[in-house]
Amino acid sequence: MIKVLFFARVRDQVGCAGLDMELPAGVSDVAGFTATVKAMGAAFEQALSEPNVLIAVNQEMANSQMTVEDGDEIAYFPPVTGG
């Protein structure tokens, strides 16, 4: 099971804070998993296709080639600033 979290603007766009999903057969990286989430509907496709959306796997910044395994936590969020 993969725990998927959505934060800030991404959460607002997809309409939920998170999901629990089975790791699809044949999916082994962030790019493949993200494609699966995008296929869940237009809101997911739009939110996750924005060029500045960041992804973390197990609370560490990830790129599209990073390996995804059953039990991981994947978070999608916009860039953040502090001050």
PDB file of N, CA, C and O in Angstrom:
ATOM      1  N   MET A   1       0.840  -1.174   0.000  1.00  0.00           N
ATOM      2  CA  MET A   1       0.000   0.000   0.000  1.00  0.00           C
ATOM      3  C   MET A   1       0.888   1.242   0.000  1.00  0.00           C
ATOM      4  O   MET A   1       1.877   1.303   0.731  1.00  0.00           O
ATOM      5  N   ILE A   2       0.538   2.219  -0.810  1.00  0.00           N
ATOM      6  CA  ILE A   2       1.244   3.489  -0.890  1.00  0.00           C
ATOM      7  C   ILE A   2       0.350   4.553  -0.260  1.00  0.00           C
ATOM      8  O   ILE A   2      -0.826   4.664  -0.608  1.00  0.00           O
ATOM      9  N   LYS A   3       0.897   5.322   0.652  1.00  0.00           N
ATOM     10  CA  LYS A   3       0.167   6.454   1.237  1.00  0.00           C
ATOM     11  C   LYS A   3       0.510   7.669   0.390  1.00  0.00           C
ATOM     12  O   LYS A   3       1.677   8.041   0.271  1.00  0.00           O
ATOM     13  N   VAL A   4      -0.509   8.285  -0.196  1.00  0.00           N
ATOM     14  CA  VAL A   4      -0.331   9.446  -1.067  1.00  0.00           C
ATOM     15  C   VAL A   4      -0.887  10.664  -0.346  1.00  0.00           C
ATOM     16  O   VAL A   4      -2.025  10.654   0.124  1.00  0.00           O
ATOM     17  N   LEU A   5      -0.082  11.708  -0.262  1.00  0.00           N
ATOM     18  CA  LEU A   5      -0.490  12.942   0.412  1.00  0.00           C
ATOM     19  C   LEU A   5      -0.458  14.106  -0.565  1.00  0.00           C
ATOM     20  O   LEU A   5       0.418  14.183  -1.427  1.00  0.00           O
ATOM     21  N   PHE A   6      -1.423  15.014  -0.423  1.00  0.00           N
ATOM     22  CA  PHE A   6      -1.492  16.218  -1.237  1.00  0.00           C
ATOM     23  C   PHE A   6      -1.509  17.413  -0.297  1.00  0.00           C
ATOM     24  O   PHE A   6      -2.244  17.416   0.690  1.00  0.00           O
ATOM     25  N   PHE A   7      -0.705  18.429  -0.595  1.00  0.00           N
ATOM     26  CA  PHE A   7      -0.597  19.589   0.278  1.00  0.00           C
ATOM     27  C   PHE A   7      -0.919  20.882  -0.460  1.00  0.00           C
ATOM     28  O   PHE A   7      -0.723  20.997  -1.670  1.00  0.00           O
ATOM     29  N   ALA A   8      -1.421  21.858   0.308  1.00  0.00           N
ATOM     30  CA  ALA A   8      -1.643  23.234  -0.145  1.00  0.00           C
ATOM     31  C   ALA A   8      -2.495  23.274  -1.409  1.00  0.00           C
ATOM     32  O   ALA A   8      -3.559  22.657  -1.463  1.00  0.00           O
ATOM     33  N   ARG A   9      -2.035  23.994  -2.416  1.00  0.00           N
ATOM     34  CA  ARG A   9      -2.803  24.176  -3.646  1.00  0.00           C
ATOM     35  C   ARG A   9      -3.125  22.841  -4.323  1.00  0.00           C
ATOM     36  O   ARG A   9      -4.209  22.683  -4.884  1.00  0.00           O
ATOM     37  N   VAL A  10      -2.210  21.892  -4.280  1.00  0.00           N
ATOM     38  CA  VAL A  10      -2.455  20.580  -4.896  1.00  0.00           C
ATOM     39  C   VAL A  10      -3.644  19.904  -4.208  1.00  0.00           C
ATOM     40  O   VAL A  10      -4.509  19.339  -4.878  1.00  0.00           O
ATOM     41  N   ARG A  11      -3.688  19.959  -2.891  1.00  0.00           N
ATOM     42  CA  ARG A  11      -4.807  19.394  -2.127  1.00  0.00           C
ATOM     43  C   ARG A  11      -6.117  20.048  -2.557  1.00  0.00           C
ATOM     44  O   ARG A  11      -7.116  19.362  -2.773  1.00  0.00           O
ATOM     45  N   ASP A  12      -6.112  21.362  -2.679  1.00  0.00           N
ATOM     46  CA  ASP A  12      -7.317  22.078  -3.089  1.00  0.00           C
ATOM     47  C   ASP A  12      -7.769  21.652  -4.483  1.00  0.00           C
ATOM     48  O   ASP A  12      -8.964  21.487  -4.727  1.00  0.00           O
ATOM     49  N   GLN A  13      -6.837  21.477  -5.375  1.00  0.00           N
ATOM     50  CA  GLN A  13      -7.177  21.117  -6.753  1.00  0.00           C
ATOM     51  C   GLN A  13      -7.741  19.704  -6.867  1.00  0.00           C
ATOM     52  O   GLN A  13      -8.685  19.474  -7.624  1.00  0.00           O
ATOM     53  N   VAL A  14      -7.175  18.756  -6.124  1.00  0.00           N
ATOM     54  CA  VAL A  14      -7.643  17.368  -6.248  1.00  0.00           C
ATOM     55  C   VAL A  14      -8.819  17.063  -5.325  1.00  0.00           C
ATOM     56  O   VAL A  14      -9.505  16.057  -5.502  1.00  0.00           O
ATOM     57  N   GLY A  15      -9.050  17.924  -4.350  1.00  0.00           N
ATOM     58  CA  GLY A  15     -10.214  17.762  -3.490  1.00  0.00           C
ATOM     59  C   GLY A  15     -10.074  16.784  -2.344  1.00  0.00           C
ATOM     60  O   GLY A  15     -11.072  16.382  -1.746  1.00  0.00           O
ATOM     61  N   CYS A  16      -8.842  16.392  -2.025  1.00  0.00           N
ATOM     62  CA  CYS A  16      -8.625  15.514  -0.873  1.00  0.00           C
ATOM     63  C   CYS A  16      -7.204  15.684  -0.353  1.00  0.00           C
ATOM     64  O   CYS A  16      -6.317  16.127  -1.083  1.00  0.00           O
ATOM     65  N   ALA A  17      -6.995  15.332   0.903  1.00  0.00           N
ATOM     66  CA  ALA A  17      -5.678  15.469   1.524  1.00  0.00           C
ATOM     67  C   ALA A  17      -4.793  14.254   1.279  1.00  0.00           C
ATOM     68  O   ALA A  17      -3.568  14.345   1.366  1.00  0.00           O
ATOM     69  N   GLY A  18      -5.412  13.118   0.973  1.00  0.00           N
ATOM     70  CA  GLY A  18      -4.602  11.938   0.760  1.00  0.00           C
ATOM     71  C   GLY A  18      -5.409  10.733   0.339  1.00  0.00           C
ATOM     72  O   GLY A  18      -6.639  10.727   0.394  1.00  0.00           O
ATOM     73  N   LEU A  19      -4.679   9.708  -0.086  1.00  0.00           N
ATOM     74  CA  LEU A  19      -5.265   8.450  -0.543  1.00  0.00           C
ATOM     75  C   LEU A  19      -4.359   7.301  -0.121  1.00  0.00           C
ATOM     76  O   LEU A  19      -3.159   7.490   0.079  1.00  0.00           O
ATOM     77  N   ASP A  20      -4.924   6.135   0.010  1.00  0.00           N
ATOM     78  CA  ASP A  20      -4.147   4.909   0.143  1.00  0.00           C
ATOM     79  C   ASP A  20      -4.351   4.136  -1.146  1.00  0.00           C
ATOM     80  O   ASP A  20      -5.485   3.843  -1.526  1.00  0.00           O
ATOM     81  N   MET A  21      -3.251   3.801  -1.826  1.00  0.00           N
ATOM     82  CA  MET A  21      -3.337   3.123  -3.119  1.00  0.00           C
ATOM     83  C   MET A  21      -2.436   1.897  -3.138  1.00  0.00           C
ATOM     84  O   MET A  21      -1.377   1.873  -2.511  1.00  0.00           O
ATOM     85  N   GLU A  22      -2.872   0.893  -3.862  1.00  0.00           N
ATOM     86  CA  GLU A  22      -2.010  -0.256  -4.128  1.00  0.00           C
ATOM     87  C   GLU A  22      -0.963   0.175  -5.147  1.00  0.00           C
ATOM     88  O   GLU A  22      -1.252   0.960  -6.050  1.00  0.00           O
ATOM     89  N   LEU A  23       0.242  -0.338  -5.001  1.00  0.00           N
ATOM     90  CA  LEU A  23       1.278  -0.073  -6.006  1.00  0.00           C
ATOM     91  C   LEU A  23       0.904  -0.864  -7.256  1.00  0.00           C
ATOM     92  O   LEU A  23       0.858  -2.093  -7.211  1.00  0.00           O
ATOM     93  N   PRO A  24       0.637  -0.184  -8.369  1.00  0.00           N
ATOM     94  CA  PRO A  24       0.230  -0.885  -9.589  1.00  0.00           C
ATOM     95  C   PRO A  24       1.329  -1.824 -10.097  1.00  0.00           C
ATOM     96  O   PRO A  24       2.520  -1.537  -9.976  1.00  0.00           O
ATOM     97  N   ALA A  25       0.903  -2.937 -10.661  1.00  0.00           N
ATOM     98  CA  ALA A  25       1.846  -3.886 -11.249  1.00  0.00           C
ATOM     99  C   ALA A  25       2.653  -3.181 -12.331  1.00  0.00           C
ATOM    100  O   ALA A  25       2.093  -2.444 -13.143  1.00  0.00           O
ATOM    101  N   GLY A  26       3.938  -3.400 -12.348  1.00  0.00           N
ATOM    102  CA  GLY A  26       4.803  -2.834 -13.359  1.00  0.00           C
ATOM    103  C   GLY A  26       5.288  -1.423 -13.067  1.00  0.00           C
ATOM    104  O   GLY A  26       6.108  -0.889 -13.813  1.00  0.00           O
ATOM    105  N   VAL A  27       4.800  -0.812 -12.002  1.00  0.00           N
ATOM    106  CA  VAL A  27       5.233   0.536 -11.637  1.00  0.00           C
ATOM    107  C   VAL A  27       6.360   0.428 -10.622  1.00  0.00           C
ATOM    108  O   VAL A  27       6.215  -0.222  -9.587  1.00  0.00           O
ATOM    109  N   SER A  28       7.494   1.076 -10.929  1.00  0.00           N
ATOM    110  CA  SER A  28       8.636   0.965 -10.032  1.00  0.00           C
ATOM    111  C   SER A  28       9.306   2.305  -9.727  1.00  0.00           C
ATOM    112  O   SER A  28      10.274   2.359  -8.969  1.00  0.00           O
ATOM    113  N   ASP A  29       8.782   3.394 -10.323  1.00  0.00           N
ATOM    114  CA  ASP A  29       9.407   4.693 -10.067  1.00  0.00           C
ATOM    115  C   ASP A  29       8.349   5.786  -9.919  1.00  0.00           C
ATOM    116  O   ASP A  29       7.166   5.571 -10.185  1.00  0.00           O
ATOM    117  N   VAL A  30       8.799   6.946  -9.493  1.00  0.00           N
ATOM    118  CA  VAL A  30       7.906   8.075  -9.251  1.00  0.00           C
ATOM    119  C   VAL A  30       7.145   8.452 -10.519  1.00  0.00           C
ATOM    120  O   VAL A  30       5.951   8.742 -10.449  1.00  0.00           O
ATOM    121  N   ALA A  31       7.796   8.455 -11.657  1.00  0.00           N
ATOM    122  CA  ALA A  31       7.127   8.830 -12.910  1.00  0.00           C
ATOM    123  C   ALA A  31       5.955   7.905 -13.206  1.00  0.00           C
ATOM    124  O   ALA A  31       4.870   8.370 -13.556  1.00  0.00           O
ATOM    125  N   GLY A  32       6.161   6.622 -13.070  1.00  0.00           N
ATOM    126  CA  GLY A  32       5.090   5.655 -13.322  1.00  0.00           C
ATOM    127  C   GLY A  32       3.962   5.782 -12.332  1.00  0.00           C
ATOM    128  O   GLY A  32       2.792   5.687 -12.704  1.00  0.00           O
ATOM    129  N   PHE A  33       4.298   5.997 -11.071  1.00  0.00           N
ATOM    130  CA  PHE A  33       3.266   6.140 -10.056  1.00  0.00           C
ATOM    131  C   PHE A  33       2.469   7.419 -10.288  1.00  0.00           C
ATOM    132  O   PHE A  33       1.243   7.418 -10.178  1.00  0.00           O
ATOM    133  N   THR A  34       3.161   8.506 -10.609  1.00  0.00           N
ATOM    134  CA  THR A  34       2.480   9.772 -10.862  1.00  0.00           C
ATOM    135  C   THR A  34       1.547   9.654 -12.062  1.00  0.00           C
ATOM    136  O   THR A  34       0.456  10.224 -12.051  1.00  0.00           O
ATOM    137  N   ALA A  35       1.950   8.936 -13.079  1.00  0.00           N
ATOM    138  CA  ALA A  35       1.088   8.720 -14.241  1.00  0.00           C
ATOM    139  C   ALA A  35      -0.188   7.991 -13.831  1.00  0.00           C
ATOM    140  O   ALA A  35      -1.267   8.290 -14.342  1.00  0.00           O
ATOM    141  N   THR A  36      -0.069   7.047 -12.919  1.00  0.00           N
ATOM    142  CA  THR A  36      -1.235   6.321 -12.417  1.00  0.00           C
ATOM    143  C   THR A  36      -2.177   7.253 -11.667  1.00  0.00           C
ATOM    144  O   THR A  36      -3.394   7.180 -11.840  1.00  0.00           O
ATOM    145  N   VAL A  37      -1.621   8.125 -10.839  1.00  0.00           N
ATOM    146  CA  VAL A  37      -2.452   9.069 -10.084  1.00  0.00           C
ATOM    147  C   VAL A  37      -3.123  10.053 -11.048  1.00  0.00           C
ATOM    148  O   VAL A  37      -4.303  10.363 -10.886  1.00  0.00           O
ATOM    149  N   LYS A  38      -2.395  10.541 -12.036  1.00  0.00           N
ATOM    150  CA  LYS A  38      -2.969  11.469 -13.022  1.00  0.00           C
ATOM    151  C   LYS A  38      -4.154  10.843 -13.746  1.00  0.00           C
ATOM    152  O   LYS A  38      -5.109  11.540 -14.088  1.00  0.00           O
ATOM    153  N   ALA A  39      -4.101   9.542 -13.982  1.00  0.00           N
ATOM    154  CA  ALA A  39      -5.163   8.844 -14.707  1.00  0.00           C
ATOM    155  C   ALA A  39      -6.449   8.723 -13.892  1.00  0.00           C
ATOM    156  O   ALA A  39      -7.465   8.256 -14.408  1.00  0.00           O
ATOM    157  N   MET A  40      -6.417   9.135 -12.638  1.00  0.00           N
ATOM    158  CA  MET A  40      -7.596   9.035 -11.778  1.00  0.00           C
ATOM    159  C   MET A  40      -8.644  10.102 -12.085  1.00  0.00           C
ATOM    160  O   MET A  40      -9.758  10.030 -11.566  1.00  0.00           O
ATOM    161  N   GLY A  41      -8.320  11.070 -12.900  1.00  0.00           N
ATOM    162  CA  GLY A  41      -9.306  12.074 -13.272  1.00  0.00           C
ATOM    163  C   GLY A  41      -8.672  13.392 -13.662  1.00  0.00           C
ATOM    164  O   GLY A  41      -7.476  13.613 -13.470  1.00  0.00           O
ATOM    165  N   ALA A  42      -9.508  14.265 -14.217  1.00  0.00           N
ATOM    166  CA  ALA A  42      -9.027  15.539 -14.742  1.00  0.00           C
ATOM    167  C   ALA A  42      -8.387  16.413 -13.670  1.00  0.00           C
ATOM    168  O   ALA A  42      -7.392  17.086 -13.941  1.00  0.00           O
ATOM    169  N   ALA A  43      -8.939  16.416 -12.463  1.00  0.00           N
ATOM    170  CA  ALA A  43      -8.373  17.254 -11.400  1.00  0.00           C
ATOM    171  C   ALA A  43      -6.964  16.794 -11.039  1.00  0.00           C
ATOM    172  O   ALA A  43      -6.079  17.620 -10.815  1.00  0.00           O
ATOM    173  N   PHE A  44      -6.753  15.489 -10.982  1.00  0.00           N
ATOM    174  CA  PHE A  44      -5.429  14.950 -10.674  1.00  0.00           C
ATOM    175  C   PHE A  44      -4.467  15.247 -11.817  1.00  0.00           C
ATOM    176  O   PHE A  44      -3.325  15.644 -11.587  1.00  0.00           O
ATOM    177  N   GLU A  45      -4.927  15.054 -13.037  1.00  0.00           N
ATOM    178  CA  GLU A  45      -4.092  15.331 -14.215  1.00  0.00           C
ATOM    179  C   GLU A  45      -3.638  16.784 -14.219  1.00  0.00           C
ATOM    180  O   GLU A  45      -2.456  17.068 -14.414  1.00  0.00           O
ATOM    181  N   GLN A  46      -4.558  17.687 -14.009  1.00  0.00           N
ATOM    182  CA  GLN A  46      -4.226  19.107 -14.035  1.00  0.00           C
ATOM    183  C   GLN A  46      -3.280  19.482 -12.899  1.00  0.00           C
ATOM    184  O   GLN A  46      -2.269  20.145 -13.130  1.00  0.00           O
ATOM    185  N   ALA A  47      -3.596  19.068 -11.683  1.00  0.00           N
ATOM    186  CA  ALA A  47      -2.789  19.448 -10.516  1.00  0.00           C
ATOM    187  C   ALA A  47      -1.366  18.914 -10.606  1.00  0.00           C
ATOM    188  O   ALA A  47      -0.415  19.627 -10.286  1.00  0.00           O
ATOM    189  N   LEU A  48      -1.213  17.674 -11.036  1.00  0.00           N
ATOM    190  CA  LEU A  48       0.113  17.046 -11.039  1.00  0.00           C
ATOM    191  C   LEU A  48       0.902  17.320 -12.312  1.00  0.00           C
ATOM    192  O   LEU A  48       2.069  16.940 -12.408  1.00  0.00           O
ATOM    193  N   SER A  49       0.282  17.975 -13.293  1.00  0.00           N
ATOM    194  CA  SER A  49       0.988  18.327 -14.522  1.00  0.00           C
ATOM    195  C   SER A  49       1.628  19.703 -14.453  1.00  0.00           C
ATOM    196  O   SER A  49       2.394  20.072 -15.343  1.00  0.00           O
ATOM    197  N   GLU A  50       1.327  20.463 -13.419  1.00  0.00           N
ATOM    198  CA  GLU A  50       1.946  21.773 -13.280  1.00  0.00           C
ATOM    199  C   GLU A  50       3.461  21.594 -13.114  1.00  0.00           C
ATOM    200  O   GLU A  50       3.902  20.727 -12.359  1.00  0.00           O
ATOM    201  N   PRO A  51       4.250  22.402 -13.808  1.00  0.00           N
ATOM    202  CA  PRO A  51       5.700  22.182 -13.829  1.00  0.00           C
ATOM    203  C   PRO A  51       6.412  22.374 -12.498  1.00  0.00           C
ATOM    204  O   PRO A  51       7.516  21.858 -12.318  1.00  0.00           O
ATOM    205  N   ASN A  52       5.820  23.091 -11.574  1.00  0.00           N
ATOM    206  CA  ASN A  52       6.527  23.359 -10.322  1.00  0.00           C
ATOM    207  C   ASN A  52       6.093  22.472  -9.157  1.00  0.00           C
ATOM    208  O   ASN A  52       6.515  22.705  -8.024  1.00  0.00           O
ATOM    209  N   VAL A  53       5.261  21.463  -9.408  1.00  0.00           N
ATOM    210  CA  VAL A  53       4.847  20.563  -8.331  1.00  0.00           C
ATOM    211  C   VAL A  53       6.049  19.737  -7.880  1.00  0.00           C
ATOM    212  O   VAL A  53       6.754  19.145  -8.697  1.00  0.00           O
ATOM    213  N   LEU A  54       6.266  19.707  -6.586  1.00  0.00           N
ATOM    214  CA  LEU A  54       7.370  18.946  -5.998  1.00  0.00           C
ATOM    215  C   LEU A  54       6.859  17.607  -5.480  1.00  0.00           C
ATOM    216  O   LEU A  54       5.679  17.457  -5.164  1.00  0.00           O
ATOM    217  N   ILE A  55       7.764  16.643  -5.399  1.00  0.00           N
ATOM    218  CA  ILE A  55       7.405  15.302  -4.946  1.00  0.00           C
ATOM    219  C   ILE A  55       8.416  14.860  -3.910  1.00  0.00           C
ATOM    220  O   ILE A  55       9.620  15.063  -4.067  1.00  0.00           O
ATOM    221  N   ALA A  56       7.907  14.252  -2.844  1.00  0.00           N
ATOM    222  CA  ALA A  56       8.771  13.660  -1.821  1.00  0.00           C
ATOM    223  C   ALA A  56       8.365  12.201  -1.641  1.00  0.00           C
ATOM    224  O   ALA A  56       7.181  11.867  -1.659  1.00  0.00           O
ATOM    225  N   VAL A  57       9.356  11.347  -1.470  1.00  0.00           N
ATOM    226  CA  VAL A  57       9.119   9.943  -1.155  1.00  0.00           C
ATOM    227  C   VAL A  57       9.716   9.698   0.221  1.00  0.00           C
ATOM    228  O   VAL A  57      10.909   9.908   0.443  1.00  0.00           O
ATOM    229  N   ASN A  58       8.879   9.257   1.130  1.00  0.00           N
ATOM    230  CA  ASN A  58       9.290   9.024   2.513  1.00  0.00           C
ATOM    231  C   ASN A  58       9.975  10.256   3.105  1.00  0.00           C
ATOM    232  O   ASN A  58      10.994  10.158   3.789  1.00  0.00           O
ATOM    233  N   GLN A  59       9.384  11.416   2.819  1.00  0.00           N
ATOM    234  CA  GLN A  59       9.795  12.708   3.359  1.00  0.00           C
ATOM    235  C   GLN A  59      11.169  13.169   2.872  1.00  0.00           C
ATOM    236  O   GLN A  59      11.832  13.971   3.529  1.00  0.00           O
ATOM    237  N   GLU A  60      11.589  12.657   1.717  1.00  0.00           N
ATOM    238  CA  GLU A  60      12.821  13.109   1.080  1.00  0.00           C
ATOM    239  C   GLU A  60      12.493  13.528  -0.342  1.00  0.00           C
ATOM    240  O   GLU A  60      11.765  12.828  -1.046  1.00  0.00           O
ATOM    241  N   MET A  61      13.028  14.669  -0.771  1.00  0.00           N
ATOM    242  CA  MET A  61      12.763  15.150  -2.120  1.00  0.00           C
ATOM    243  C   MET A  61      13.118  14.068  -3.140  1.00  0.00           C
ATOM    244  O   MET A  61      14.117  13.360  -3.006  1.00  0.00           O
ATOM    245  N   ALA A  62      12.270  13.964  -4.159  1.00  0.00           N
ATOM    246  CA  ALA A  62      12.436  12.892  -5.138  1.00  0.00           C
ATOM    247  C   ALA A  62      12.424  13.460  -6.547  1.00  0.00           C
ATOM    248  O   ALA A  62      11.915  14.554  -6.789  1.00  0.00           O
ATOM    249  N   ASN A  63      12.993  12.698  -7.470  1.00  0.00           N
ATOM    250  CA  ASN A  63      12.870  13.012  -8.888  1.00  0.00           C
ATOM    251  C   ASN A  63      12.072  11.897  -9.547  1.00  0.00           C
ATOM    252  O   ASN A  63      11.717  10.918  -8.891  1.00  0.00           O
ATOM    253  N   SER A  64      11.788  12.034 -10.820  1.00  0.00           N
ATOM    254  CA  SER A  64      10.900  11.087 -11.492  1.00  0.00           C
ATOM    255  C   SER A  64      11.472   9.673 -11.605  1.00  0.00           C
ATOM    256  O   SER A  64      10.717   8.717 -11.787  1.00  0.00           O
ATOM    257  N   GLN A  65      12.784   9.530 -11.500  1.00  0.00           N
ATOM    258  CA  GLN A  65      13.400   8.203 -11.606  1.00  0.00           C
ATOM    259  C   GLN A  65      13.532   7.476 -10.264  1.00  0.00           C
ATOM    260  O   GLN A  65      13.927   6.310 -10.230  1.00  0.00           O
ATOM    261  N   MET A  66      13.210   8.146  -9.175  1.00  0.00           N
ATOM    262  CA  MET A  66      13.377   7.519  -7.856  1.00  0.00           C
ATOM    263  C   MET A  66      12.470   6.292  -7.736  1.00  0.00           C
ATOM    264  O   MET A  66      11.315   6.315  -8.163  1.00  0.00           O
ATOM    265  N   THR A  67      13.004   5.235  -7.158  1.00  0.00           N
ATOM    266  CA  THR A  67      12.277   3.989  -6.991  1.00  0.00           C
ATOM    267  C   THR A  67      11.139   4.144  -5.980  1.00  0.00           C
ATOM    268  O   THR A  67      11.285   4.812  -4.956  1.00  0.00           O
ATOM    269  N   VAL A  68      10.013   3.516  -6.285  1.00  0.00           N
ATOM    270  CA  VAL A  68       8.852   3.487  -5.403  1.00  0.00           C
ATOM    271  C   VAL A  68       8.584   2.033  -5.042  1.00  0.00           C
ATOM    272  O   VAL A  68       8.578   1.157  -5.906  1.00  0.00           O
ATOM    273  N   GLU A  69       8.361   1.790  -3.756  1.00  0.00           N
ATOM    274  CA  GLU A  69       8.102   0.432  -3.283  1.00  0.00           C
ATOM    275  C   GLU A  69       6.858   0.411  -2.408  1.00  0.00           C
ATOM    276  O   GLU A  69       6.454   1.435  -1.856  1.00  0.00           O
ATOM    277  N   ASP A  70       6.260  -0.762  -2.290  1.00  0.00           N
ATOM    278  CA  ASP A  70       5.108  -0.928  -1.418  1.00  0.00           C
ATOM    279  C   ASP A  70       5.471  -0.459  -0.011  1.00  0.00           C
ATOM    280  O   ASP A  70       6.541  -0.790   0.500  1.00  0.00           O
ATOM    281  N   GLY A  71       4.589   0.301   0.607  1.00  0.00           N
ATOM    282  CA  GLY A  71       4.833   0.828   1.943  1.00  0.00           C
ATOM    283  C   GLY A  71       5.358   2.251   1.969  1.00  0.00           C
ATOM    284  O   GLY A  71       5.452   2.855   3.038  1.00  0.00           O
ATOM    285  N   ASP A  72       5.703   2.797   0.806  1.00  0.00           N
ATOM    286  CA  ASP A  72       6.225   4.167   0.738  1.00  0.00           C
ATOM    287  C   ASP A  72       5.120   5.193   0.969  1.00  0.00           C
ATOM    288  O   ASP A  72       3.930   4.902   0.844  1.00  0.00           O
ATOM    289  N   GLU A  73       5.558   6.400   1.309  1.00  0.00           N
ATOM    290  CA  GLU A  73       4.686   7.562   1.391  1.00  0.00           C
ATOM    291  C   GLU A  73       5.137   8.529   0.308  1.00  0.00           C
ATOM    292  O   GLU A  73       6.313   8.884   0.236  1.00  0.00           O
ATOM    293  N   ILE A  74       4.199   8.956  -0.535  1.00  0.00           N
ATOM    294  CA  ILE A  74       4.513   9.884  -1.615  1.00  0.00           C
ATOM    295  C   ILE A  74       3.688  11.140  -1.412  1.00  0.00           C
ATOM    296  O   ILE A  74       2.467  11.072  -1.270  1.00  0.00           O
ATOM    297  N   ALA A  75       4.354  12.286  -1.398  1.00  0.00           N
ATOM    298  CA  ALA A  75       3.679  13.563  -1.187  1.00  0.00           C
ATOM    299  C   ALA A  75       3.888  14.464  -2.387  1.00  0.00           C
ATOM    300  O   ALA A  75       4.980  14.530  -2.952  1.00  0.00           O
ATOM    301  N   TYR A  76       2.816  15.163  -2.770  1.00  0.00           N
ATOM    302  CA  TYR A  76       2.835  16.134  -3.857  1.00  0.00           C
ATOM    303  C   TYR A  76       2.513  17.494  -3.268  1.00  0.00           C
ATOM    304  O   TYR A  76       1.549  17.635  -2.515  1.00  0.00           O
ATOM    305  N   PHE A  77       3.322  18.508  -3.609  1.00  0.00           N
ATOM    306  CA  PHE A  77       3.099  19.831  -3.026  1.00  0.00           C
ATOM    307  C   PHE A  77       3.732  20.908  -3.894  1.00  0.00           C
ATOM    308  O   PHE A  77       4.675  20.640  -4.639  1.00  0.00           O
ATOM    309  N   PRO A  78       3.206  22.139  -3.795  1.00  0.00           N
ATOM    310  CA  PRO A  78       3.809  23.242  -4.528  1.00  0.00           C
ATOM    311  C   PRO A  78       5.065  23.723  -3.804  1.00  0.00           C
ATOM    312  O   PRO A  78       5.278  23.386  -2.640  1.00  0.00           O
ATOM    313  N   PRO A  79       5.895  24.507  -4.487  1.00  0.00           N
ATOM    314  CA  PRO A  79       7.060  25.075  -3.817  1.00  0.00           C
ATOM    315  C   PRO A  79       6.612  25.910  -2.605  1.00  0.00           C
ATOM    316  O   PRO A  79       5.550  26.532  -2.624  1.00  0.00           O
ATOM    317  N   VAL A  80       7.418  25.907  -1.588  1.00  0.00           N
ATOM    318  CA  VAL A  80       7.085  26.670  -0.387  1.00  0.00           C
ATOM    319  C   VAL A  80       8.190  27.698  -0.116  1.00  0.00           C
ATOM    320  O   VAL A  80       9.347  27.508  -0.491  1.00  0.00           O
ATOM    321  N   THR A  81       7.809  28.756   0.528  1.00  0.00           N
ATOM    322  CA  THR A  81       8.785  29.763   0.929  1.00  0.00           C
ATOM    323  C   THR A  81       8.599  30.034   2.402  1.00  0.00           C
ATOM    324  O   THR A  81       7.526  29.800   2.957  1.00  0.00           O
ATOM    325  N   GLY A  82       9.601  30.505   3.004  1.00  0.00           N
ATOM    326  CA  GLY A  82       9.521  30.822   4.427  1.00  0.00           C
ATOM    327  C   GLY A  82      10.051  32.218   4.683  1.00  0.00           C
ATOM    328  O   GLY A  82      10.551  32.901   3.789  1.00  0.00           O
ATOM    329  N   GLY A  83       9.927  32.604   5.905  1.00  0.00           N
ATOM    330  CA  GLY A  83      10.446  33.924   6.151  1.00  0.00           C
ATOM    331  C   GLY A  83      10.293  34.326   7.589  1.00  0.00           C
ATOM    332  O   GLY A  83      10.687  35.430   7.967  1.00  0.00           O
TER     333      GLY A  83
END
